[in-house]
Amino acid sequence: SYRDLLAAADPDLAVIMTPHTSHPTAAIAALEHGAHVLVEKPMAIEVNAADRMIDAAAAANRLLAVNFQHRTRPEVRTAIDLLRRGEVGEVQHVSMVAVWPRSHKYFRMSPWRGTWNGEGGGVLLNQSPHNLDLLCHFMGLPARLVAWARTTLHPIETEDTVQAMFEWPNGAIGSLHASTAESGQPERLEILGTRGRLEIAPGTLRFDRFDQELTAFFGETEEIYSGPSQQEVDVTLLDGTGSHDDIYANLYEAITAGAPLVADGASARMSLEMANAITLSSRRGQAVDFPLDRAGYAQLLAELQAHGRPVDVNL
C-alpha cells in the first residue's frame, strides 16, 4: 500500500498518480509523514477534500503542488503577462471551448471511467481540468454560474457534455463548452477586453489591439454601427514548455530556494470548485454562487455514488 511505501522509503517528495478518488487520502498521508506532495489533476473529486489537503499541507509545513503544467505553456504565460500589463484593458467576455473526442471503447477499457464511484465526474474531472484551470488562472473564481451537464452519446453514468455561463466579480461574463461526445472543434480560449482581444490555442497566441479604447470610442465616434479598427500585434512568446518538466523544475526551486509554486493547492482548488459548481447547478436547475455550498455538493455526490455502479479503487 502507499502507507507501506511511505514508511519504507521515507521520501522528501511524494508524487500522487493514483485514481482520482484516492488522491486526498494518499496526499494527506504523505504530508503527515513529512513529505512535500505533487498530485496529479484533479487534486480531488470534491472541494471539501481539497480543503482538507490544503489544511494538511499547512499543518505539516510542507508544499502541496498540483500538476497543472498548461500554465507554463508559452502562449499562456504571454497572455497572462499581457493581461496583467493592461494591454487588453478591462476584461468583458471570456469563452472556452474544449472538445476531447472519446469512443465507447475508451470507457470500456477501464471500469472506473465514466462512473461516480470510480471517477467522481466525467468530462469535468477527467478531460477538462486543465481547461477549467486556465479559466481560473486568467480570471479567478466567478461570482456565480449557471450550467447544464448532459450525458448525450456515451453509455456512462457521468456527464459527457457541459455548457456553463459565468459572471465574475468585476462584471465580466463568459462561457465554457466541454465535451467528449463531439468532434471538429479545436481547443481555444478567447478573451475580449476594452483595449483588445486575445485568442489562445495550443502553441499559438493572437493579440488584436483596438486603435481606441472602447469606452472612449463609443462615447466619441460619429459611427453608428461599427467598433474601432484593430491591428494584430506581433508578440514574442515567453519561455515555457507546458510540460511536466516545468512543474518538476519549479517544485525543486520551491523546495530548495522558496520559489513560488506554479500551481499550489489553493490556486488549483479553484478549478475543482468550478467543476463541482457546474454539476450542482445542472442537478439543481438553478444558478450557483461562490463560494460553493460544500455541504450541498457533498450531499449530491453521495446520492450520485449511492445510485452508481460500485467500483473498487482501493490501494
MOGI-V592890 format. One record per backbone hydrogen bond with DSSP energy under -0.5 kcal/mol. CO is the residue of the C=O (numbers start at 1). NH is the residue of the N-H. Records with the same first field share a line. If there is no record, write none. Layout:
CO: NH ; NH
This chain:
1: 5
2: 6
3: 7
4: 8
5: 9
6: 10
12: 36
14: 16 ; 38
15: 17
16: 40
19: 22 ; 23
20: 23
22: 26
23: 27
24: 28
25: 29
26: 30
27: 31
28: 32
29: 33
30: 34 ; 35
31: 34
36: 14
37: 65
38: 16
39: 67
46: 49 ; 50
47: 51
48: 52
49: 53
50: 54
51: 55
52: 56
53: 57
54: 58
55: 59
56: 60
57: 61 ; 62
58: 61
63: 37 ; 65
64: 265
65: 39
66: 68
67: 69
68: 71
69: 72
70: 73
72: 242
73: 77
74: 78 ; 238
75: 79
76: 80
77: 81
78: 82
79: 83
80: 84
81: 85
82: 87 ; 88
83: 86
86: 89
88: 195 ; 196
90: 194
92: 173
93: 192
94: 175
95: 190
96: 177
97: 188
98: 100 ; 179
103: 107
104: 108
105: 109
106: 110
110: 113
112: 115
114: 157 ; 158
115: 119 ; 120 ; 121
118: 21
122: 125 ; 126
123: 128
128: 132
129: 133
130: 134
131: 135
132: 136
133: 137
134: 138
135: 139
136: 140
143: 290
144: 167
145: 288
146: 165
148: 163
150: 152 ; 160 ; 161
154: 156
159: 123
160: 180 ; 181
161: 150
162: 178
163: 148
164: 176
165: 146
166: 174
167: 143 ; 144
168: 171
172: 168
173: 94
174: 166
175: 96
176: 164
177: 98
178: 162
179: 100
180: 102
184: 186
188: 97
189: 200
190: 95
191: 198
192: 92 ; 93
194: 214
195: 210
196: 193
197: 208
198: 191
199: 206
200: 189
201: 204
204: 201
206: 199
207: 209 ; 233
208: 197
209: 231
213: 217
214: 218
215: 219
216: 220
217: 221
229: 211
231: 209
233: 207 ; 235
235: 237
243: 246 ; 247
244: 248
245: 249
246: 250
247: 251
248: 252
249: 253
250: 254
251: 255
252: 256
253: 257 ; 259
254: 258
263: 66
264: 268
265: 269
266: 270
267: 270
268: 271 ; 272
269: 273
270: 274
271: 275
272: 276
273: 277
274: 278
275: 279
276: 280
277: 281
278: 282
279: 283
280: 284
281: 285 ; 286
288: 145
292: 294
293: 297
294: 298
295: 299
296: 300
297: 301
298: 302
299: 303
300: 304
301: 305
302: 306
303: 307
305: 308
311: 313
